[in-house]
Amino acid sequence: MIIKESVKIGDKTVTIETGRIAKQAHGSVVISCGETMLLVTVCGTREPRPGIDFFPLSCDFIEKMYAGGKIPGGFFKREGQLREHEILTSRVIDRPLRPLFPEGYRNEVQVVATVISVDQENPSDALALTGASAALHLSPIPWGGPVAGVRVGRVDGKFVANPTHAELEQSDCDIIVAASRDAIVMVEGELEELSEAELNEALWFGHKAVQDVIGLIEKLREAVGAQKWSFEAPKRDANIDKRVREVALADCKAACSTPQKHERYDKHKVIKKKVVETLAPEFPEKEGDLKAAYEDLKYEVMRTTIVDEGKRVDGRDTKTVRPIAIEAGWIPRTHGSALFTRGETQAIVTTTLGTTLDEQKIERLEDSFYRHFMLHYNFPAYSVGEVKPMRGPGRREVGHGNLAYRAIEKILPTKEEFPYTIRI
């Protein structure tokens, strides 16, 4: 059965349809605004993935070049791995969805948002977020939604919901707001020095704008008659928490007051091992629960120390900043360099200048351009004392690099004033 509903957001119409495509998926919708259209699907497993202590959710935003009447470049002439802006949009989808899954849910869930049509006017990222929420809400997968996403711009002093690309060029506000019925769940974007009051107004403008969309999603679920799978979070034996506290509380408090990070971590590892060895005979085949109980105890001790005593684990009070040191020109042959140190955290930062020949060509469905400023963030395993393969940047690195890029890009001189390519 094909069900289709539409709702107005500002002066634009958002349409959500289900039941036509991807009928084997646990949830699927086609969401559109203007002639920008996405297919969003959700699939999940019935059984938890064994041996993990995290929620295995994956969100992928994929642009198909045919959506804009283009053929992919390169030798193979087909889409490859996700590009940077696709990764960033995937993270936008992930952040508001993840916290609404049940605590302790370990079943794999995959969300795929595929752009199948682009009209060059209406951006697709906020639509992808709303479509993912709708697909999840229509699926049997346990989830505490719905939420909806909207982009908020401000043109000539007036806030605009889901502005077009042309409107965004005139806007001093570009944020994506994800909200539920009664709260704002996630915010991402950039502003051109708006005041706190103006930002607050923008956020609640976005919250109000999505309410009709949330109502539409709930209406679709009633029409579909979707029933959720039953899920009850595994409960830990209360005696485990009690015995772990008896065995490890004093040692945990001592370890949490150790200022040096690695020394503190090593102490916690020793204590956790002691807990398992001591209590394993009493609670056979419960090693995972014993470790989890110690982690909860550690969290409680750290939080109590901060809240009740105003003291952090490294000995600082809540108002003291870690010692900061900056060494400029630290590397001799770079165009610019600095070693930034704050406490035990360090960043080696370099700047290289180039010509227009060094600009990066960005090809996207909605636009193509040359970028003369690049910021690449790397988080090598050795920075936290771990051993991992040295591969390309992960999603976290791409996302964190983009945060710094958006902050610095706003205060750089124009290309006419400084006609060089910059790589940080």
Phi, psi and omega in degrees: 000124180270126179237132184223130180224150180229156178210150178270133168239108187064234179257016182242150181254126175254129182241134177236129181233141176223154177098357181263315188237152176058054183288342179276345177289156180290335175204137178206142176218156166248121182244139184216154172216119191064230177252015170274126189221139178228144169259121181240125182237153178224132174227148179215157178269154180278338183245148178290151175285126185287149171077021179237156179238027179220168179268116184276075176260134174234134179235127180232128174253120188235127174262123172266126186296334178298338182298334178247016180070035181239157173251132181302147177280188180084175185291319187278342177058038175213159181295141179247221180292161183299137176275171188303313183291333175290321176297316181297319178291325176301321178291325176298322178291317186296314191301313180283339181281317189303313184293347185267001173279154183299145176299132179086004180287123184238013177280142180289136177227132179235126177248127179233119177250114184248122178281120182247351175203139180227132181258006179068007179243313187258117179300152187258348188291313179295326176297320180298318178298313180296319178296321178296318177298316180296315180298319178295318183293329179277350182272166176278000183290130179299129183196144186263025180278197010268163167235171175215154181245147177214142172269135180245124174241172175222116182240124181055039176081000181245133180287142183233131176273132181049060180295153176284171177300321179296320179292325179296328178295335179261000188267144173258013180216130178215089181230149172254126179247125172252128186218154172258193179300318190239009183203160171267126188264323184205144177225135172216141177162197181213149182228154175259073174058046171287152179286166179299320179295321179292321177297316179301319178296320179296319182296314182285336170297315178296318179301316180293324185295331186269354186299319179292328178292318177299319176299322178296317180297318179295323178295319178298319181295320177298320181292321180285328182074035183293135176246134182277146172296144177286139178213131175233121182300136179301131182261135179274142176302125181300332179294332178296312178299319181297314183289323177298318178299317181296321184280324194241354188302311183297314180295323180296317178298319179294319180294322182291344178264009178277119186294320185285131187301305185293323176297319179295316179298317180298320179296318179296322178298317180296317181295317180298319178297319179297319179300314181296314181295323183286320189258354180301318178298328181282328180231076182296145179060029179235029182301318180298318179293323178296316179295317180296322179295323178291321178298321177294321177296317179298316178300315181298316181296314180298315182295316180298320180296319181289312186288315186275324184254350182065032185231130179272171185294335180267010176096349181283156168277181187283355182248355185267130178272145177298152180303133182245135176222140179230124176248107180274151180064033188287328179257127193290327190255004178274161176291330176199145180203157176204146171248112182257126181234128173226109186062236179261009179260132181230148175225126172264119185238130178235153176233132178235134178257142178219185180262183178296339178292341181267001180296151181266127178276122180254120179246117178229165178299318189276336177194162175225139183198172176254133182256124182260001176230128180230142175226116184247120183256132179234140180233080183292151183299327183294341181293341176239019175070033181243165178247116178215155178298143177273095180246192178291173181297139177273179182297322180297317180295318178298316182294315181290324176297323179293326177300313180292321179302313184292329179288316185281323184302328182292335185250008177283152173294158180293164180297329178291324180283327183222086190278047180237154173275136183239129173235123176251000000 
